[in-house]
Amino acid sequence: MNPALGGLSAFVRTLTPALAALGHSSEIVCVDDPREPFLNALPVPVHALGPARLGFAYAPRLLTWLRAEGTRFDTVIVHGLWQYHGLATHRALTRPDSPPYFVFAHGMLDPWFKRTYPLKHCKKLIYWWLAERRILRGAAAVLFTCDEERRLARESFAGSSYPERVVTFGTAPPPDEPAAQREAFFRHAPELRHGPYWLFLGRIHPKKGVDLLIEAYARLAARGVALPRLVMAGPCADPSYLRQLQQQAAATCPKGMLAWPGMLNDDLKWGALRGAEVFVLPSHQENFGIAVVEALACGTPVLISNQVNIWREIARDGAGLVEPDTAEGTLRLLSRWVGLDAESVHHMRTAARCSFQQRFEIGAVARSLLAVLQEAPRGRSP
């Protein structure tokens, strides 16, 4: 549940209150160290059974807890694949009185990982045949956030066969305090208070296309185009990769035009999104992109690649621009935005808010998820 790990923990944090509003209580079981301070702010009871060990996130207390407590629940949802929590759930919930379990894939079956990290895929392939395919087959359904994610998942592993369902995905709207949120962000990054800026917000990771964004920004500036500042906000787990990006920016971009404010949470995050001229994410793989939807909730248009799986919805709603996840595609993305007139930008901001309200608001997400969960009868044996 560490918020530094990305959108999954944010989704769980916003989903549980929405389910409660519909009359359904939730509890969170995680393999974090129970001493972690971020657990104190969670909105529902939390059972932290870690700290987890190794990359497999093995937590020996988890299986025992699930066997003892699992039958209290009507439904169990496993978020993510390839780690011990899925195997433990599959092993624990095999009695006739066990509740059905669902597996939320969260993009972890996307073939991009297969192409980009072939050695890691070999390890996953072994685990697939040893355990993961049985975990998915035993689930009442494997949940995907859109049709594109479901379609791509079928390309990752031969012989995959499991029940599939698509559910709406999204987040809660920001607290209605725009002025206070902007002020909080500008106090954190005072150099951005005056003048427009473009915003990347998310984990700084090779799959996010951050290098493409820096390259495209530098090429556009070299043409003499007057550009806003570029804000690269988010945590980076690899200091050497962050240094590489910062060196790239220093060597190619106009001096002082890039800002690196680090990870932004709560009011700082919402203030950055509200104040941005546009949100940019030229990602190579994104099953959904929770930060994209958070930008829409703030009425901020989005510039994304066609590897963000909700790109068709964004394009259809007129809430942003879409191009391929290449150097030329990212350059076109920024160039198209620079070429828009004020009226087009205004229409796109309005479309961004409408897209969020109609497609991605957390109440609709909770209702969509409940409709799928309630199809599975209790007492089903995986």
Secondary structure as the mmCIF struct_conf table of DSSP 4:
data_model
#
loop_
_struct_conf.conf_type_id
_struct_conf.id
_struct_conf.beg_label_comp_id
_struct_conf.beg_label_asym_id
_struct_conf.beg_label_seq_id
_struct_conf.end_label_comp_id
_struct_conf.end_label_asym_id
_struct_conf.end_label_seq_id
HELX_RH_3T_P HELX_RH_3T_P1 PRO A 3 LEU A 5
HELX_RH_AL_P HELX_RH_AL_P1 GLY A 7 ALA A 21
TURN_TY1_P TURN_TY1_P1 LEU A 22 GLY A 23
STRN STRN1 ILE A 28 CYS A 30
BEND BEND1 ASP A 32 ASP A 32
TURN_TY1_P TURN_TY1_P2 PRO A 34 ARG A 35
HELX_RH_3T_P HELX_RH_3T_P2 PRO A 37 ALA A 41
BEND BEND2 PRO A 43 VAL A 44
STRN STRN2 VAL A 46 ALA A 48
STRN STRN3 ARG A 53 ARG A 53
TURN_TY1_P TURN_TY1_P3 LEU A 54 ALA A 57
STRN STRN4 TYR A 58 TYR A 58
HELX_RH_AL_P HELX_RH_AL_P2 PRO A 60 GLU A 69
HELX_RH_3T_P HELX_RH_3T_P3 GLY A 70 ARG A 72
BEND BEND3 ASP A 74 ASP A 74
STRN STRN5 VAL A 76 HIS A 79
BEND BEND4 LEU A 81 GLN A 83
HELX_RH_AL_P HELX_RH_AL_P3 TYR A 84 ALA A 92
BEND BEND5 LEU A 93 LEU A 93
BEND BEND6 ARG A 95 ARG A 95
TURN_TY1_P TURN_TY1_P4 PRO A 96 ASP A 97
HELX_LH_PP_P HELX_LH_PP_P1 SER A 98 PRO A 100
STRN STRN6 TYR A 101 PHE A 104
TURN_TY1_P TURN_TY1_P5 HIS A 106 LEU A 109
HELX_RH_AL_P HELX_RH_AL_P4 PRO A 111 THR A 116
HELX_RH_AL_P HELX_RH_AL_P5 PRO A 118 TYR A 127
HELX_RH_PI_P HELX_RH_PI_P1 TRP A 128 GLU A 132
HELX_RH_AL_P HELX_RH_AL_P6 ARG A 133 GLY A 138
BEND BEND7 ALA A 139 ALA A 140
STRN STRN7 ALA A 141 PHE A 144
BEND BEND8 THR A 145 CYS A 146
HELX_RH_AL_P HELX_RH_AL_P7 ASP A 147 ALA A 153
TURN_TY1_P TURN_TY1_P6 ARG A 154 SER A 156
BEND BEND9 PHE A 157 PHE A 157
TURN_TY1_P TURN_TY1_P7 ALA A 158 GLY A 159
STRN STRN8 GLU A 164 VAL A 166
STRN STRN9 THR A 171 THR A 171
HELX_LH_PP_P HELX_LH_PP_P2 ALA A 172 PRO A 175
BEND BEND10 ASP A 176 ASP A 176
HELX_RH_AL_P HELX_RH_AL_P8 PRO A 178 HIS A 188
BEND BEND11 ALA A 189 ALA A 189
HELX_RH_3T_P HELX_RH_3T_P4 PRO A 190 LEU A 192
BEND BEND12 ARG A 193 GLY A 195
STRN STRN10 TYR A 197 LEU A 201
BEND BEND13 GLY A 202 GLY A 202
HELX_RH_3T_P HELX_RH_3T_P5 PRO A 206 LYS A 208
TURN_TY1_P TURN_TY1_P8 GLY A 209 GLY A 209
HELX_RH_AL_P HELX_RH_AL_P9 VAL A 210 ALA A 222
TURN_TY1_P TURN_TY1_P9 ARG A 223 GLY A 224
STRN STRN11 ARG A 229 ALA A 233
BEND BEND14 GLY A 234 GLY A 234
BEND BEND15 ALA A 237 ALA A 237
HELX_RH_AL_P HELX_RH_AL_P10 PRO A 239 THR A 252
BEND BEND16 CYS A 253 CYS A 253
HELX_LH_PP_P HELX_LH_PP_P3 PRO A 254 PRO A 254
TURN_TY1_P TURN_TY1_P10 LYS A 255 GLY A 256
STRN STRN12 LEU A 258 GLY A 262
HELX_RH_AL_P HELX_RH_AL_P11 ASP A 266 GLY A 275
BEND BEND17 GLU A 277 GLU A 277
STRN STRN13 VAL A 278 LEU A 281
BEND BEND18 HIS A 284 HIS A 284
STRN STRN14 GLU A 286 GLU A 286
BEND BEND19 ASN A 287 PHE A 288
HELX_RH_AL_P HELX_RH_AL_P12 ILE A 290 ALA A 297
TURN_TY1_P TURN_TY1_P11 CYS A 298 GLY A 299
STRN STRN15 VAL A 302 SER A 305
TURN_TY1_P TURN_TY1_P12 ASN A 306 GLN A 307
STRN STRN16 VAL A 308 VAL A 308
TURN_TY1_P TURN_TY1_P13 ASN A 309 ILE A 310
HELX_RH_AL_P HELX_RH_AL_P13 TRP A 311 ASP A 317
TURN_TY1_P TURN_TY1_P14 GLY A 318 GLY A 318
BEND BEND20 ALA A 319 ALA A 319
STRN STRN17 GLY A 320 GLU A 323
BEND BEND21 ASP A 325 THR A 326
HELX_RH_AL_P HELX_RH_AL_P14 ALA A 327 VAL A 338
TURN_TY1_P TURN_TY1_P15 GLY A 339 GLY A 339
HELX_RH_AL_P HELX_RH_AL_P15 ALA A 342 SER A 355
HELX_RH_PI_P HELX_RH_PI_P2 PHE A 356 PHE A 360
STRN STRN18 GLU A 361 GLU A 361
HELX_RH_AL_P HELX_RH_AL_P16 ILE A 362 LEU A 373
TURN_TY1_P TURN_TY1_P16 GLN A 374 GLU A 375
BEND BEND22 ALA A 376 ALA A 376
HELX_LH_PP_P HELX_LH_PP_P4 PRO A 377 PRO A 377
TURN_TY1_P TURN_TY1_P17 ARG A 378 GLY A 379
#
